[in-house]
Amino acid sequence: MKIAIIGYSGSGKSTLARKLGNYYNCNVLHLDSIHFAPNWEERKYDDMIDDVSSMLEKRTWIIEGNYKKLLYQERLADADEIIFFDFNRFNCLWRAFKRYCKFRGKTRPDMANGCPEKLDFEFISWILKDGRSDKQKSNYKQVIENYPQKIKILKHQRDLDQYLKELPVASNTDPLKSL
C-alpha cells in the first residue's frame, strides 16, 4: 500500500498518516520532518530529495505533506491512494490551535527535532489565507482531475470518520480500535 496525504495546514494530515502507518504497519514520512533542521531552518534541497527518493523506493509507504518541490508528481503518480484533506480554514485553525496547546514548547512527533510547536501570525495567516491561494486551489483541482480513480476527498470530520470505518479489516481486528 502506498498512500499520499495532501491538504491544507492544520487539517489532520500528520495524525492520519501516523494512524494509518500503525494500522498498515508501514513506513511513514512526514515531509515537515525532513524539510526543517533545528530552529526551523530549511534543510538542503538535495538532502530532502534523497530522503523522499529513498521512501519512494520502498514497497509500502505513507507520505504526508504537500511540498511541490519534493517529488510531488512522482509521489502522486506512484501512490495507490491519494487522500486530500479539504477541511475549511476555520476548522484547520482550530485544529492547529489544539495542536499548539498540546505541544506548546515541545517538538511534536512528526516534526524535525529542535522545531518546537508554534502558532505565530505567519502560520495563522498561512492557514487562513496564504495557503489557500488561487494557485494552491488550482493545484488541488488538477490533482483531483488527474487521479479521479485513486483520490479520496475529506471535507469534514464525518468524511474522515467514514473513511476510517471503511478500512479493510485484517485478521479479525476492528480498524477503529487500532487507531
Secondary structure, 3 states (H helix, E strand, C coil): CEEEEEECCCCCHHHHHHHHHHHHCCCEEEHHHHHEEHHHEECCHHHHHHHHHHHHCCCCEEEECCCCCCCHHHHHHHCCEEEEECCCHHHHHHHHHHHHHHHECCCCCCCCCCCCECCCHHHHHHHHCHHHCHHHHHHHHHHHHHCCCCEEEECCHHHHHHHHHCCCCCCCCCCCCCC
